[in-house]
Amino acid sequence: MQTQADELGSGKISVQSGASVLLLCTTLLAGCANPGPPRPPSLQLPSLVGDLSAERVGDRVLLHWTTPSQTTDKLDIRGALTAEICRSAGAPVANTKKSFAACVMVKRVPAVPGPSSAWDDLPVPLLADPVTLLTYRVEIFNAAGRSSGKSTVAAYSSAGAAPSPAASLTATASEAGAVIRWKKDAGGENLAVDLLRKNLSAPATPTRKPASLPVHRGKSVQPGNTGPSDSNEVHLRADGAEASQAAKDGFAGTVDTSAVMGQTYSYIAQQVRLATLDGHALEIRSQPAPAVTVEMRDTFPPKSPTGLATIPGLADAANGSPTAAYIDLSWEPNSEPDLAGYLVYRQLARPNGDPQGPLGKMTPLPIAAPAYRDVAVAPGQRYIYSVTAVDASGNESAPSAKAQEVAAAQNVGSPH
């Protein structure tokens, strides 16, 4: 019998044996393929901070940013993190290592991925005028003390004297809205005032503040944190010009026309000094003044009706009955949105027009239309009329101007 070795030596091999040899060679070549250079282990460098904001309040600057949750090579961060905040005077130059040299570290705080914040307590020299630009950056370090660098964006604030808190803050209800008043700044500077209003009558509904807070009465809004807020809170601003126009007896003020009757509100005020440095619009805020509360009770009556006019008349006779005298009244309608109606008053008068007897109410309840027919008149009798307006809260206006009229004499109808 010829062996496989004999077949190989003689140049003969089966198809099955050839396939086995080919598979063996392919496997060996695959095992010897070059996988490329080995990847170095990750240094776990936190990604750069891409957002940063600064808000000056009193003698401190509040900084907000988002601490990254991944490393520069897209891996989840492990271990403790530290945020280092640096501050420099003036606007930064090109994004180079040299430009960061002037950014002096002012605070290191523990950090966790997500929304983060920290306060920078300004040193005494930065609390005096003139107002100058402050530039902030933040750098995140991993547990090994390594970082990928300072934030790609800078936040700007300002050095200089902060305004004092709004003094003698008051809030009172008026027909136009909530009147907020405070003592005018003694330095004569036209400071803006930011108001944080909270509706105490409505249940708190935690929400996340939108990117743009609601604006009322065309005012700017107070920059706020990006953390949870209350949907019952509204930010308002009275600019310096408006506050100055409302100044009286050493006080300035504004009117919150969006306040609703029947609700109770609290107001917290901050005076704001505005400045523009190197193209950056900056604000220096005072510490918040203690909150004041106002109950918006509707104690404000409508305006008195105008244009009261009277016309005497006789009702058509029927079946030979005497005609019935009446006096028609009409007046201009009031425009108050909460108007409930009108009350009509009547008083007897002597022939010379002088009042005679008590004033009586002709309509026990308010009537809706600006017109009334008085059928309880005596022919030839003179009467004095007036009208008042009543709102939904029961507030009654002062009487309208009086109008006098004499009831027509009756005519006896012809019998059929």
C-alpha positions in Angstrom: 0.0 0.0 0.0 1.3 3.4 -0.9 1.5 5.8 2.1 0.7 9.5 2.2 4.5 10.2 2.4 5.0 8.2 -0.8 2.2 10.2 -2.4 3.9 13.5 -1.4 7.2 12.2 -2.6 5.7 11.1 -5.9 3.8 14.5 -6.3 0.4 12.9 -5.6 -1.9 14.1 -2.8 -5.6 13.9 -2.3 -7.9 16.9 -2.6 -8.9 16.5 1.1 -5.3 16.6 2.3 -4.5 19.7 0.2 -7.5 21.6 1.8 -6.2 20.7 5.3 -2.8 22.1 4.5 -4.2 25.3 3.1 -6.4 25.8 6.3 -3.3 25.3 8.5 -1.3 27.9 6.6 -4.1 30.5 6.7 -4.5 30.0 10.5 -0.7 30.5 11.0 -0.7 33.7 8.9 -3.7 35.2 10.8 -2.0 34.5 14.1 1.1 36.3 12.9 -0.8 39.4 11.6 0.4 42.9 13.0 -2.3 44.3 15.4 -0.8 47.8 15.3 1.0 49.7 18.1 -0.4 49.1 21.6 -2.6 51.8 23.1 -1.2 53.6 26.2 -3.3 53.4 29.4 -5.8 56.3 29.9 -4.5 59.2 32.1 -8.2 59.8 33.2 -7.8 63.5 32.3 -11.2 65.3 32.8 -12.5 67.0 29.7 -12.3 70.8 29.6 -15.1 72.9 31.1 -17.1 74.4 28.3 -19.4 76.7 30.2 -18.7 79.3 32.9 -20.6 82.3 34.3 -19.9 84.8 37.0 -22.2 87.0 39.0 -21.0 89.7 41.4 -23.1 90.0 44.6 -21.8 92.3 47.3 -18.2 91.6 48.1 -18.2 88.1 46.4 -18.4 86.6 42.9 -20.6 83.6 42.3 -19.3 81.2 39.6 -21.3 78.5 37.9 -20.1 75.8 35.5 -20.7 72.2 34.5 -18.1 69.7 35.8 -17.5 67.1 33.0 -18.5 63.5 33.5 -16.1 62.1 30.9 -12.3 62.1 30.3 -10.6 63.5 27.2 -10.7 59.9 25.7 -14.5 59.6 26.3 -14.3 57.4 29.3 -16.4 57.8 32.5 -14.5 59.7 35.1 -13.5 57.7 38.2 -12.4 59.0 41.5 -12.6 62.3 43.3 -12.4 65.6 41.3 -11.2 69.1 42.3 -12.1 72.4 40.7 -9.4 75.1 40.7 -10.6 78.6 40.0 -8.3 81.3 38.8 -8.8 85.1 38.5 -6.9 87.7 36.5 -7.3 91.4 36.1 -8.3 92.6 32.6 -9.4 90.7 29.5 -7.4 87.6 28.5 -5.2 87.6 25.4 -4.7 84.7 23.0 -5.5 81.2 24.3 -1.9 80.4 25.1 0.0 79.1 28.1 1.5 82.6 28.5 -2.0 84.1 28.8 -2.9 81.8 31.7 0.2 82.8 33.7 -1.6 85.9 35.0 -4.7 83.9 36.0 -3.9 83.4 39.7 -5.5 80.5 41.6 -8.0 81.9 44.2 -9.9 78.7 45.3 -9.9 75.0 45.1 -13.2 73.1 45.8 -14.3 69.5 45.6 -16.4 68.8 42.4 -18.7 66.2 41.1 -19.9 65.8 37.5 -22.9 68.1 36.7 -23.9 71.7 37.7 -21.3 73.2 40.0 -20.8 76.5 41.8 -18.4 78.3 44.1 -17.9 81.7 45.7 -14.8 83.9 45.3 -14.4 86.3 48.2 -12.8 89.4 46.7 -9.8 90.9 48.6 -10.2 94.5 50.0 -8.2 96.2 47.1 -10.8 94.9 44.6 -13.7 96.3 46.5 -12.9 99.9 45.8 -13.4 102.0 42.7 -12.6 102.3 39.9 -14.6 99.5 38.3 -12.2 97.1 36.5 -12.6 93.9 34.6 -12.1 90.5 36.3 -11.6 87.3 34.2 -12.2 83.8 35.6 -11.4 80.3 34.4 -11.8 77.0 36.0 -9.7 73.8 35.7 -10.8 70.3 36.8 -8.2 67.9 38.3 -8.6 64.2 38.7 -7.7 62.2 41.8 -4.0 62.0 40.7 -3.8 65.8 40.5 -3.8 65.9 36.6 -5.9 68.0 34.3 -6.4 68.7 30.6 -6.1 72.5 31.1 -8.2 75.5 32.0 -11.7 76.0 30.7 -12.1 76.9 27.0 -14.3 79.8 28.0 -13.8 82.7 30.4 -16.3 84.3 32.7 -16.3 88.1 33.3 -17.1 90.1 36.4 -15.9 93.4 37.8 -14.0 94.8 40.7 -15.2 98.0 42.3 -17.5 99.2 45.1 -20.8 97.4 45.4 -24.0 99.3 45.9 -25.6 99.2 49.4 -28.7 97.0 49.9 -32.0 98.8 49.0 -33.1 100.5 52.3 -36.6 101.1 53.6 -38.1 98.7 51.1 -42.0 98.8 51.1 -44.7 97.2 49.0 -48.3 98.4 48.9 -51.3 97.6 46.8 -52.7 100.1 44.3 -55.3 100.0 41.5 -52.4 99.9 39.0 -50.5 97.1 40.7 -48.0 96.6 43.5 -46.1 99.8 44.3 -42.5 99.0 45.4 -40.6 101.8 46.9 -37.1 102.1 48.4 -34.8 104.8 49.6 -32.9 106.5 46.8 -29.1 105.9 46.7 -27.4 108.6 48.7 -24.6 108.8 46.1 -27.0 110.1 43.5 -26.2 107.3 41.1 -29.1 106.0 39.0 -29.0 102.4 40.0 -31.2 99.7 38.5 -33.1 97.6 41.0 -33.9 93.9 40.5 -37.0 92.4 42.2 -37.6 88.8 42.9 -41.3 88.3 43.3 -42.8 85.2 44.8 -46.5 84.4 44.9 -47.3 83.3 48.4 -50.9 82.4 47.6 -50.0 79.6 45.1 -48.5 76.3 46.0 -44.8 76.0 45.1 -44.1 74.1 41.9 -40.4 73.2 41.6 -39.2 73.5 38.0 -36.0 74.1 36.2 -35.3 77.6 35.1 -35.4 78.1 31.4 -32.5 79.5 29.5 -34.3 82.9 29.4 -36.3 83.9 32.4 -39.7 85.5 31.8 -39.7 89.3 31.3 -42.5 91.5 32.6 -43.2 95.1 31.6 -40.3 95.1 29.2 -37.7 94.8 32.0 -34.5 92.9 32.0 -34.3 89.9 34.2 -31.9 89.0 36.9 -29.3 86.4 35.9 -29.9 83.3 37.9 -28.6 79.9 38.8 -29.3 76.9 36.5 -30.5 74.8 39.5 -34.1 74.1 40.5 -36.3 77.1 40.9 -39.9 77.9 41.8 -42.5 78.5 39.1 -44.1 81.0 41.4 -41.0 83.2 41.2 -40.8 86.1 38.7 -37.8 88.4 38.1 -38.4 92.0 37.4 -36.2 95.0 36.9 -36.7 98.8 37.4 -33.9 100.6 35.5 -32.3 103.7 36.9 -34.2 106.1 34.7 -37.6 104.7 35.7 -36.7 104.6 39.4 -35.5 108.2 39.2 -38.7 109.4 37.5 -40.6 107.8 40.4 -38.4 109.4 43.0 -40.2 111.4 45.7 -39.2 112.6 49.1 -35.9 110.8 48.8 -37.5 107.6 47.7 -37.5 105.8 44.3 -39.9 103.2 43.1 -41.7 101.2 40.5 -45.1 99.6 39.9 -45.5 95.8 39.2 -48.5 95.9 36.9 -48.5 92.1 36.6 -49.5 91.7 40.2 -53.0 90.2 40.4 -55.7 91.3 42.9 -56.5 88.6 45.5 -53.0 87.3 45.6 -50.3 87.8 48.2 -46.7 88.4 47.1 -43.3 88.8 48.7 -40.5 91.0 47.1 -36.8 90.9 47.5 -34.8 93.8 46.0 -31.2 94.2 44.9 -29.7 97.4 43.7 -27.6 96.9 40.6 -24.6 99.0 39.3 -24.1 98.6 35.6 -20.8 99.0 33.7 -19.4 98.1 30.3 -15.7 97.1 30.1 -13.9 95.9 27.0 -17.2 95.2 25.4 -18.6 93.2 28.3 -21.8 94.3 29.9 -21.3 93.8 33.7 -23.3 94.1 36.8 -22.4 94.6 40.5 -25.3 93.7 42.7 -25.9 94.6 46.3 -26.8 92.1 48.9 -30.5 91.3 48.8 -32.7 93.5 51.1 -35.0 91.8 53.5 -38.2 90.6 51.9 -41.5 92.6 52.1 -45.0 91.3 51.7 -48.1 92.8 50.2 -51.7 91.5 50.0 -53.3 92.6 46.8 -56.7 93.4 48.2 -59.1 95.1 45.8 -60.3 98.1 47.8 -60.3 100.4 44.8 -63.7 101.5 43.6 -64.5 102.0 39.9 -64.7 105.5 38.4 -67.9 107.4 38.7 -70.3 107.1 35.8 -70.5 110.1 33.5 -73.0 111.5 31.0 -76.2 110.9 33.1 -79.2 112.1 31.1 -83.0 111.9 31.8 -86.1 111.8 29.5 -89.7 111.9 30.8 -92.3 109.8 29.0 -95.8 108.4 29.1 -96.8 104.8 28.5 -99.5 104.1 25.9 -103.0 104.0 27.4 -105.0 100.8 27.0 -108.7 100.1 27.5 -109.3 103.6 28.6 -106.9 103.5 31.5 -104.9 106.6 32.3 -101.4 106.8 30.7 -98.6 105.9 33.1 -95.7 108.4 33.5 -92.0 107.2 33.6 -88.6 108.7 33.5 -85.8 107.1 31.4 -82.2 107.4 32.6 -79.0 106.6 30.6 -75.3 107.2 31.0 -71.9 106.3 29.5 -70.7 102.7 30.3 -67.7 102.2 32.5 -64.7 100.3 31.2 -63.4 98.5 34.3 -62.8 94.8 33.5 -64.2 93.8 36.9 -67.3 95.9 36.7 -70.4 94.2 38.3 -73.0 96.9 37.4 -74.6 100.1 38.4 -76.8 101.3 41.3 -79.5 104.1 40.7 -80.4 106.6 43.4 -83.4 109.0 43.6 -84.4 111.8 45.8 -87.6 114.0 45.7 -87.1 117.7 44.9 -89.1 120.8 45.4 -90.3 122.8 42.4 -87.3 125.0 42.7 -84.9 122.0 42.5 -83.9 121.8 46.2 -83.7 118.3 47.6 -86.6 117.1 49.7 -86.6 114.0 51.7 -84.1 111.1 52.0 -82.0 109.6 49.2 -83.3 106.2 48.1 -81.8 103.3 46.2 -83.9 102.4 43.2 -82.0 99.2 42.3 -81.4 96.8 45.3 -78.8 94.9 43.2 -76.4 96.2 40.5 -77.9 96.4 37.0 -75.7 95.4 34.1 -76.9 97.9 31.4 -76.1 101.7 31.6 -79.8 102.5 31.4 -82.8 102.5 33.7 -86.6 103.3 33.5 -88.2 104.7 36.6 -91.9 103.8 36.5 -92.6 104.7 40.2 -93.1 108.4 39.5 -95.9 110.8 40.3 -97.1 113.1 37.5 -95.7 116.6 37.8 -93.2 115.6 40.6 -89.6 116.7 40.3 -86.9 114.1 41.0 -83.1 114.1 41.5 -81.1 111.1 40.2 -77.5 109.9 40.5 -75.8 106.7 39.6 -72.8 104.7 41.0 -70.7 101.9 39.6 -69.9 98.7 41.5 -67.1 96.2 40.9 -66.9 92.4 41.5 -65.3 93.0 45.0 -68.3 95.2 46.0 -66.4 98.5 45.8 -68.8 101.3 45.0 -67.8 104.5 43.1 -68.6 108.0 44.1 -72.0 109.2 42.7 -72.2 110.6 39.2 -73.2 114.2 38.6 -76.9 114.7 39.5 -79.6 115.0 37.0 -83.2 116.4 37.6 -86.4 115.7 35.8 -90.1 116.3 36.2 -92.5 113.4 35.5 -95.0 114.1 32.7 -98.7 114.7 33.6 -101.0 111.8 32.8 -103.5 111.8 30.0 -106.9 110.0 30.2 -107.4 107.7 27.3 -110.6 107.8 25.2 -113.2 105.1 26.0 -113.9 102.5 23.3 
